[in-house]
C-alpha cells in the first residue's frame, strides 16, 4: 500500500474539512496525505472549505477521486 497526496488551493482564512474532519493548517496551499491505499483501486475523499465572508459562512464541497501513489491538485474555485 502507498499513500497519495492532495495539494489543495483555497483562501488562506478558510477552514478545511476532509471526510468531515477539520484539518489543521493555514495558507492558500495545503497538502493532505492519505493513509496507505491499496494499489489498483480508486478511493474518494469529500472535501469542504468554509470561509467567513461579510459575516456569513460561505462553503464549497468537492469530491476527489485518487489512487495510491497519486498527487492531485484540487482548487476551491468558487471561494477563491
N, C-alpha and C positions, 0 to 999 in steps of 0.2 A: 504493500500500500504506500502511496505517495500523496503528500499534501498538495493543495492547489492554493493559488493566491488571487485575491480580488484587489485591484487598485481602484479606489472609489473617489470620484471628484464630486464635491459638494461645497456649499458655503461654509466658511470657517466656523461660524457660530452654530451650525446645525448639529442636532443630536442624531446619532446613527444607531439603528437597531438592526441586528441580524437575527433572523428567526425569532423575533420578539424580545431579544435580549439586548439591552443597552450596551454599546461597545465604547469603552473609554477612548479618548483621543480628541484632538482638535486639529485645525488646519484645513486647507482646501483639498488636500490629497491624503487619503488614509488607506492603509493596507490591512487586509484581513486574510489571515492564513487559516485554511480549513484543517480539521483533523485529517489523519491519513484516510485516503479514499481508495476503494478497490479499483484496480486498473480495468479499463474497458467498459465502465459503466458511467452513466451521466447522473449527476446529482444537482439538486436545485436548492437555492437559498433565497429566502424572502428578505429583501432589504427595505428599510423605511428610514426616511430622513424627515426630521421636524425642525422647523425654523420659525422663530417669532418675528412676524412682520407687522408693524403698526399695531402692536398689542394683540394680534391674532395669530394663532398657531397655524402655519401652512405645512402640509405634509405631502410627501410623494412616496409611492410604493413601487418597487421593482422586483421582478422575479428573474433570477440569474441562473442559467444552466452552466455547469462546469464539470470538467473531468480531471482525474488525477494527473498531476504534473502541469496543468494549465496555469497561465497567468492571464487574467482577463481584466480589461479596463471597463469601468462602469461609471456613468455620469448621471447625476440627478439634474437633467436638463431643465425641467420646469422651475426648480428652485434656484438654479444658477442663472 
